[in-house]
């Protein structure tokens, strides 16, 4: 991977996280999940690539892009964590209810 390809991949990742943020703001959870999978492909490509030497300008560009990605990620997490927490609570209540039904059913048999 060349430095240009690497920076282009980071830029694509940044754009995807921006789109993910918009999806999270609108509560489009299916879109958010699909975009997250696309991000994982880019991250995988970056992780598999051999280290690429960057000049000072390229390094600054990379750092700026990564900061944008991290900012988007933090905002996405702030939007999704309350919903995930609520879902987790509902699942816990459902499991507890199911255990109660199973216990009650076992006593009646």
Backbone as a chain_set.jsonl record, in Angstrom:
{"seq": "XXXXXXXXXXXXXXXXXXXXXXXXXXXXXXXXXXXXXXXXXXXXXXXXXXXXXXXXXXXXXXXXXXXXXXXXXXXXXXXXXXXXXXXXXXXXXXXXXXXXXXXXXXXXX", "coords": {"N": [[0.851, -1.17, 0.0], [0.611, 2.147, -0.89], [1.557, 5.444, 0.329], [-0.342, 7.284, -0.505], [-2.545, 5.601, -1.082], [-2.99, 4.637, 1.482], [-3.709, 6.975, 2.899], [-5.98, 7.631, 1.469], [-7.601, 5.483, 2.147], [-7.896, 5.942, 4.899], [-9.279, 8.367, 4.7], [-11.636, 7.513, 3.446], [-12.607, 5.921, 5.489], [-13.054, 7.876, 7.413], [-15.11, 9.331, 6.165], [-17.076, 7.341, 6.118], [-17.499, 7.001, 8.887], [-18.609, 9.442, 9.436], [-21.004, 9.238, 8.012], [-22.072, 7.124, 9.443], [-22.48, 8.399, 11.872], [-24.515, 10.189, 11.189], [-26.52, 8.321, 10.611], [-26.854, 7.187, 13.153], [-27.787, 9.401, 14.551], [-30.271, 9.644, 13.373], [-31.466, 7.355, 14.149], [-31.282, 5.105, 12.577], [-30.697, 2.12, 12.763], [-30.191, -0.302, 11.4], [-28.912, 0.587, 9.074], [-26.699, 1.747, 10.275], [-25.4, -0.519, 11.323], [-24.724, -1.861, 8.944], [-22.988, -0.009, 7.792], [-20.984, -0.045, 9.698], [-19.871, -2.555, 9.271], [-18.726, -2.117, 6.776], [-16.785, -0.287, 7.525], [-15.156, -1.944, 9.066], [-13.944, -3.468, 7.111], [-12.233, -1.611, 5.882], [-10.584, -0.977, 8.082], [-9.452, -3.48, 8.523], [-7.991, -3.741, 6.142], [-6.112, -1.696, 6.511], [-4.784, -2.648, 8.762], [-3.606, -4.964, 7.809], [-1.808, -4.063, 5.995], [1.58, -3.344, 5.164], [3.787, -1.327, 7.146], [3.903, 2.088, 6.202], [6.102, 4.554, 5.178], [5.752, 7.978, 5.985], [5.786, 11.36, 4.889], [6.213, 14.554, 6.538], [3.959, 16.195, 6.055], [2.061, 14.321, 5.146], [1.875, 12.769, 7.449], [0.746, 14.61, 9.255], [-1.706, 14.972, 7.978], [-2.768, 12.397, 8.176], [-3.012, 12.171, 10.993], [-4.901, 14.201, 11.501], [-7.122, 13.166, 10.146], [-7.542, 10.798, 11.598], [-8.195, 11.887, 14.068], [-10.668, 13.027, 13.431], [-12.101, 10.708, 12.842], [-12.081, 9.466, 15.385], [-13.48, 11.384, 16.857], [-15.995, 11.266, 15.592], [-16.588, 8.608, 16.223], [-16.788, 8.724, 19.034], [-19.062, 10.336, 19.301], [-20.948, 8.731, 18.064], [-20.98, 6.552, 19.808], [-21.987, 7.848, 22.085], [-24.575, 8.285, 21.256], [-25.533, 5.707, 20.762], [-25.101, 4.083, 23.024], [-27.049, 4.53, 25.158], [-29.336, 3.314, 23.995], [-28.407, 0.714, 23.639], [-27.997, -0.003, 26.291], [-30.629, 0.081, 27.248], [-31.738, -1.974, 25.687], [-30.249, -4.114, 26.671], [-31.205, -4.202, 29.312], [-33.878, -4.876, 28.824], [-33.548, -7.406, 27.685], [-32.492, -8.761, 29.88], [-34.675, -8.661, 31.619], [-36.479, -10.157, 30.141], [-35.203, -12.649, 30.115], [-35.258, -13.211, 32.866], [-37.997, -13.367, 33.252], [-38.543, -15.567, 31.625], [-37.166, -17.566, 32.996], [-38.719, -17.62, 35.278], [-41.171, -18.535, 34.24], [-40.349, -21.057, 33.38], [-39.609, -22.202, 35.832], [-42.032, -22.127, 37.222], [-43.552, -23.714, 35.535], [-42.223, -26.138, 35.864], [-42.868, -26.71, 38.494], [-45.567, -27.19, 38.38], [-45.802, -29.501, 36.947]], "CA": [[0.0, 0.0, 0.0], [1.375, 3.396, -0.94], [1.08, 6.446, 1.288], [-1.58, 7.843, -1.065], [-3.604, 4.608, -0.86], [-3.276, 4.588, 2.898], [-4.457, 8.176, 3.263], [-7.299, 7.514, 0.845], [-8.351, 4.535, 2.968], [-8.268, 6.67, 6.115], [-10.301, 9.349, 4.34], [-12.876, 6.749, 3.247], [-13.035, 5.535, 6.828], [-13.581, 9.086, 8.026], [-16.408, 9.604, 5.538], [-18.004, 6.319, 6.601], [-17.889, 7.28, 10.268], [-19.521, 10.579, 9.366], [-22.293, 8.691, 7.587], [-22.554, 6.354, 10.586], [-22.963, 9.359, 12.858], [-25.826, 10.639, 10.717], [-27.455, 7.204, 10.787], [-27.127, 7.074, 14.584], [-28.63, 10.553, 14.917], [-31.62, 9.41, 12.854], [-31.967, 6.087, 14.669], [-31.264, 4.11, 11.492], [-29.783, 1.142, 13.336], [-29.777, -1.275, 10.379], [-27.915, 1.268, 8.247], [-25.503, 1.899, 11.099], [-24.728, -1.822, 11.386], [-24.139, -2.138, 7.625], [-21.842, 0.89, 7.635], [-19.933, -0.523, 10.597], [-19.193, -3.664, 8.598], [-17.871, -1.522, 5.744], [-15.624, 0.276, 8.23], [-14.292, -3.045, 9.472], [-13.152, -3.865, 5.938], [-11.154, -0.62, 5.749], [-9.665, -1.157, 9.201], [-8.717, -4.71, 8.234], [-7.005, -3.439, 5.098], [-5.029, -0.907, 7.108], [-4.023, -3.485, 9.689], [-2.84, -5.968, 7.058], [-0.798, -3.401, 5.159], [2.904, -3.112, 5.749], [3.964, 0.078, 7.519], [4.255, 2.97, 5.086], [6.734, 5.789, 5.657], [5.034, 9.187, 5.596], [6.489, 12.615, 5.12], [5.598, 15.332, 7.612], [2.629, 16.631, 5.629], [1.206, 13.136, 5.142], [1.661, 12.384, 8.844], [-0.231, 15.558, 9.81], [-2.992, 14.659, 7.364], [-3.231, 11.152, 8.795], [-3.411, 12.471, 12.37], [-6.146, 14.974, 11.431], [-8.192, 12.241, 9.748], [-7.785, 9.903, 12.73], [-8.923, 12.675, 15.079], [-12.063, 13.118, 12.97], [-12.69, 9.37, 13.029], [-12.282, 9.272, 16.822], [-14.562, 12.295, 17.26], [-17.239, 10.652, 15.111], [-16.822, 7.388, 17.001], [-17.25, 9.107, 20.373], [-20.437, 10.817, 19.175], [-21.78, 7.555, 17.758], [-21.123, 5.811, 21.071], [-22.876, 8.615, 22.962], [-25.938, 8.109, 20.755], [-25.961, 4.301, 20.744], [-25.002, 3.407, 24.316], [-28.324, 4.469, 25.891], [-30.207, 2.313, 23.377], [-27.851, -0.604, 23.948], [-28.264, -0.252, 27.716], [-32.058, -0.236, 27.349], [-31.912, -3.302, 25.115], [-29.677, -5.068, 27.621], [-32.139, -4.322, 30.428], [-35.046, -5.622, 28.355], [-33.16, -8.811, 27.542], [-32.371, -9.309, 31.234], [-36.03, -8.859, 32.138], [-37.066, -11.271, 29.393], [-34.584, -13.88, 30.626], [-35.775, -13.453, 34.206], [-39.375, -13.821, 33.066], [-38.496, -16.916, 31.067], [-36.783, -18.475, 34.095], [-39.892, -17.746, 36.142], [-42.126, -19.41, 33.556], [-39.8, -22.414, 33.415], [-39.687, -22.688, 37.214], [-43.437, -22.344, 37.526], [-43.967, -24.888, 34.738], [-41.623, -27.344, 36.475], [-43.574, -27.002, 39.727], [-46.918, -27.653, 38.064], [-45.753, -30.812, 36.314]], "C": [[0.9, 1.237, 0.0], [0.823, 4.381, 0.094], [-0.224, 7.072, 0.796], [-2.752, 6.887, -0.831], [-3.993, 4.546, 0.613], [-4.107, 5.797, 3.326], [-5.86, 8.161, 2.663], [-8.184, 6.566, 1.649], [-8.793, 5.197, 4.269], [-9.378, 7.682, 5.821], [-11.645, 8.662, 4.102], [-13.466, 6.328, 4.588], [-13.655, 6.722, 7.56], [-14.964, 9.429, 7.466], [-17.459, 8.605, 6.007], [-18.44, 6.591, 8.035], [-18.794, 8.507, 10.337], [-20.919, 10.145, 8.962], [-22.908, 7.868, 8.711], [-23.135, 7.282, 11.651], [-24.341, 9.883, 12.46], [-26.88, 9.552, 10.903], [-27.83, 7.049, 12.264], [-28.035, 8.212, 15.05], [-30.081, 10.344, 14.496], [-32.224, 8.102, 13.357], [-32.076, 5.004, 13.612], [-30.269, 3.013, 11.86], [-29.322, 0.093, 12.325], [-28.713, -0.673, 9.462], [-26.599, 1.406, 9.0], [-24.708, 0.593, 11.148], [-24.052, -2.156, 10.058], [-22.907, -1.267, 7.39], [-20.682, 0.453, 8.517], [-19.164, -1.677, 9.964], [-18.285, -3.149, 7.484], [-16.619, -0.915, 6.364], [-14.639, -0.814, 8.615], [-13.418, -3.522, 8.322], [-11.975, -2.909, 5.771], [-10.121, -0.782, 6.861], [-8.823, -2.413, 8.985], [-7.647, -4.495, 7.178], [-5.829, -2.654, 5.649], [-4.161, -1.757, 8.025], [-3.143, -4.504, 8.962], [-1.714, -5.351, 6.237], [0.517, -3.26, 5.92], [3.011, -1.634, 6.12], [4.467, 0.903, 6.333], [4.908, 4.227, 5.658], [5.968, 7.002, 5.118], [5.914, 10.404, 5.804], [5.702, 13.425, 6.144], [4.173, 15.767, 7.264], [1.647, 15.469, 5.645], [0.885, 12.699, 6.577], [0.636, 13.308, 9.507], [-1.627, 15.289, 9.264], [-3.591, 13.414, 8.005], [-3.741, 11.406, 10.212], [-4.741, 13.234, 12.38], [-7.328, 14.072, 11.08], [-8.547, 11.323, 10.918], [-8.536, 10.649, 13.838], [-10.402, 12.811, 14.709], [-12.777, 11.79, 13.18], [-13.01, 9.145, 14.507], [-13.405, 10.163, 17.354], [-15.908, 11.73, 16.839], [-17.595, 9.429, 15.946], [-17.354, 7.717, 18.396], [-18.705, 9.578, 20.325], [-21.397, 9.672, 18.868], [-22.029, 6.762, 19.037], [-22.081, 6.534, 22.019], [-24.336, 8.445, 22.544], [-26.43, 6.668, 20.89], [-25.964, 3.647, 22.121], [-26.299, 3.432, 25.12], [-29.281, 3.422, 25.317], [-29.714, 0.902, 23.668], [-28.114, -0.971, 25.404], [-29.731, -0.633, 27.914], [-32.339, -1.637, 26.813], [-31.392, -4.37, 26.064], [-30.61, -5.276, 28.814], [-33.373, -5.131, 30.019], [-34.733, -7.107, 28.203], [-33.035, -9.475, 28.91], [-33.742, -9.585, 31.828], [-36.709, -10.032, 31.435], [-36.513, -12.595, 29.889], [-35.119, -14.224, 32.01], [-37.209, -13.956, 34.128], [-39.429, -15.239, 32.545], [-38.127, -17.928, 32.134], [-37.959, -18.686, 35.042], [-40.931, -18.67, 35.543], [-41.639, -20.851, 33.611], [-39.902, -23.001, 34.821], [-41.135, -22.995, 37.591], [-43.957, -23.572, 36.79], [-43.428, -26.173, 35.335], [-42.361, -27.708, 37.753], [-44.964, -27.578, 39.461], [-46.918, -29.078, 37.514], [-45.679, -31.944, 37.285]], "O": [[1.83, 1.344, 0.798], [-0.249, 4.166, 0.66], [-1.113, 7.358, 1.598], [-3.832, 7.318, -0.427], [-5.169, 4.42, 0.952], [-5.1, 5.648, 4.037], [-6.813, 8.629, 3.286], [-9.378, 6.816, 1.813], [-9.937, 5.031, 4.693], [-10.31, 7.831, 6.611], [-12.684, 9.179, 4.515], [-14.679, 6.378, 4.788], [-14.667, 6.577, 8.246], [-15.876, 9.775, 8.218], [-18.604, 8.979, 6.264], [-19.614, 6.432, 8.369], [-19.656, 8.591, 11.212], [-21.908, 10.633, 9.51], [-24.121, 7.903, 8.916], [-24.162, 6.976, 12.256], [-25.23, 10.005, 13.302], [-28.007, 9.838, 11.308], [-28.993, 6.808, 12.587], [-28.944, 7.999, 15.852], [-31.005, 10.803, 15.168], [-33.365, 7.778, 13.029], [-32.882, 4.083, 13.746], [-29.151, 2.973, 11.346], [-28.177, -0.356, 12.387], [-27.734, -1.335, 9.115], [-25.523, 1.207, 8.436], [-23.483, 0.604, 11.028], [-22.936, -2.674, 10.044], [-21.902, -1.734, 6.852], [-19.522, 0.57, 8.122], [-17.945, -1.765, 10.105], [-17.197, -3.684, 7.272], [-15.528, -1.014, 5.803], [-13.427, -0.631, 8.502], [-12.278, -3.935, 8.536], [-10.847, -3.346, 5.545], [-8.918, -0.73, 6.606], [-7.618, -2.407, 9.237], [-6.532, -5.002, 7.299], [-4.68, -2.917, 5.294], [-2.941, -1.598, 8.057], [-2.067, -4.86, 9.443], [-0.778, -6.042, 5.835], [0.548, -3.084, 7.137], [2.393, -0.785, 5.477], [5.334, 0.471, 5.572], [4.334, 4.888, 6.524], [5.587, 7.042, 3.947], [6.685, 10.478, 6.761], [4.625, 13.004, 6.568], [3.282, 15.704, 8.112], [0.517, 15.619, 6.111], [-0.244, 12.309, 6.876], [-0.242, 12.843, 10.234], [-2.613, 15.369, 9.996], [-4.776, 13.383, 8.334], [-4.799, 10.901, 10.585], [-5.615, 12.934, 13.194], [-8.409, 14.205, 11.654], [-9.725, 11.099, 11.194], [-9.422, 10.079, 14.474], [-11.277, 12.721, 15.57], [-13.918, 11.754, 13.641], [-14.1, 8.68, 14.839], [-14.189, 9.739, 18.204], [-16.854, 11.713, 17.627], [-18.749, 9.236, 16.327], [-18.271, 7.055, 18.881], [-19.491, 9.252, 21.214], [-22.526, 9.651, 19.359], [-23.157, 6.352, 19.312], [-22.897, 5.894, 22.682], [-25.231, 8.461, 23.39], [-27.62, 6.439, 21.11], [-26.759, 2.739, 22.362], [-26.631, 2.415, 25.73], [-29.959, 2.723, 26.07], [-30.514, -0.001, 23.915], [-28.418, -2.124, 25.71], [-30.038, -1.561, 28.662], [-33.093, -2.397, 27.42], [-32.023, -5.411, 26.24], [-30.784, -6.405, 29.274], [-33.852, -5.97, 30.782], [-35.549, -7.96, 28.55], [-33.431, -10.629, 29.077], [-33.952, -10.616, 32.466], [-37.429, -10.807, 32.065], [-37.26, -13.557, 30.066], [-35.402, -15.386, 32.299], [-37.59, -14.87, 34.859], [-40.267, -16.031, 32.976], [-38.696, -19.019, 32.186], [-38.172, -19.789, 35.546], [-41.511, -19.496, 36.247], [-42.425, -21.765, 33.861], [-40.246, -24.173, 34.98], [-41.413, -24.019, 38.213], [-44.709, -24.371, 37.349], [-44.111, -27.197, 35.313], [-42.476, -28.89, 38.077], [-45.467, -28.375, 40.253], [-47.925, -29.78, 37.605], [-45.632, -33.105, 36.877]]}, "num_chains": 1, "name": "protein.A"}
